[in-house]
Amino acid sequence: MALRLDISDIFAGLALLVSAYAVWKTVQFNNRQRGLIESQERLNRWLLAKEAAESISDQKADLGANFLKIGSGKYRLKIFNKGKAAALNVSIEFPEGNDCFIESDVSEKFPLEILEPYQSVEIVAVVALGTKSKHVVRLIWDDGSGRRNDKIVYPTL
């Protein structure tokens, strides 16, 4: 029994090779496509997490305080909001005592109903020779995050 090859057998063999090559390339393409889909899903999850974090930070106020020197020997304590949301019901406390701020000025301004973003309020400070250079100030406020916030800052002269 002799094996005889016809032209149709050669074309059938070539068609088999071409179809095997096409299947191999399709498998490669599907693997690459799966990798791209997985990376797109990771990117989407990361973007959603970033958006959620930004949404939360857009609802938060961030208060701070520092001393300003106005002229010779005149100082003010500047309380400012550097957050993206308004601070509501702002209160101030001096845990280590109030030895350089005028109490009537503090009681007139605080509690402050609202402190908008990038807005500030100043308290007159009376500085003498025996006044310590570092003070402890506790700021307490509400904001859009739905909880009572507080922050201790250490402004220095």
N, C-alpha and C positions, 0 to 999 in steps of 0.2 A: 504494500500500500504506500504509494508515493504521495507525498504532500505537494499539492499543486496550489500555487498562489495566483490568484486572479487580480486584475486591477481593482475590482470591487472589494476584494479582501484588503488590499493596501489602503484604500480609502476608508474602509471600516476601521482598520487599525489606527489610522491617523485621526479619525473622528473620536475613537476611544481615548487617544492621548490628549486631544484638545478638550474633551469633556472632563477628563481627570484633572487637567491643568485648571480648567474653569472652576471645578469643585474646590480645588486647593486654594485658588485666589479668593473665592467666595468665603471660605472658612477664615482666611487671613483678614479679609475685609470685615467680617462679622466680629472677629476678636478686637480689631481696632475700634470698630463702632461701639462695642460694649465698653471698652476703656474710655472712650469719649463721653458716653452717656453717664458712666460712673463719675467721671471728673466734673461733668456739668451738674450732677446731683450734689456733689460735695460743694461746688461753688454756690449753688442755690441755697443750700443749708447755711453756708457761711454768710451769704448776703442777708438772709432772713435773720440770723442771729445779730448781725451788725445793725440792721434796721431796728430790731427790738431794743438793742442797747441805746441807739440814738433816740428812740422814742422815749425811753425812760429818762435819758439825760436831758431831753427837751422839757421834761416836767419838773426838773430839779433846780432849785436855787443853790448857789454856793456863796456863802457870806465869808468875808474876811475883814481884817482891821489892821490899820497901821497908823503911826503918828506922822503928822505933817508939821513942819516947822514954818510958821508964818511970821516973818519978821524976826527981830532979835528977842529971844526968850519967850516967844508966844508959840504955843503948840495946840494942836487939835488932834483928837482921835477920830480918824475917818473909818466909818463902817460902810462897806460896799458890797454889792451883789454882783459877782462875776459869772453867775450861772445864766441859764437860758430861760428860766421861769421866774415869776415874781415870788418874793418871800412875803408871807403873810404873818401877822401877829408876831413881829420881831421883838424879842426881849433881850436884855443884856444883864449879865451878872458879873461880879468881880469876886471870884472865889477866895482870893488872898487879901481882900479888902480894897476899899476905894480911897486911896490917899492922895490922888491928884486930879480927880474929876469933880466938877461942881455938881453937887447932888441935885440942885434945882434944875440944871440943864438936862441932866440924865432923866429925871422924872417928867420933864416937859415933853421930851422926845420919845420916850419909851414907856409902854410898849408901842411900837410903830405899827400902824395898821397894814401898810404895804410898802415894800421896797422893790421897785421894778428892776429888771436887768440893767446893769451898768449905771444904776442910780446909787447915790451915797448919802449919808447923813454924817454930820460932824458934831463932836462933843468937845467943849472947851476943856483944856487940860491946864492945870496950874502947876508949873514946874518950879521947884525951889532947889537949893543946894542939896538937901537931904533926900530928895526924891529918888527912888530906885529907878534904874534904867530899863528894867524888863518888868512888864505887867502881865497878869493873867486875866484874860477876858473870855467869858463864856457867852456865846451867841446862841439863841434858841429861836427857831422859826418853824412855820408850816409852809408847805409848797404843794404842787400838784402831784407829788408822789404818794400823797395820802398818809404820811406819817410825820410825827414830830421829830424835827432834826435839831441837833445841837453840835456845836463845834467849839473847841477851846483853842484860842490863838494867843500868841505871845508877842505882842508888839513891843518894840524897843525904841527908846528915845535916841 
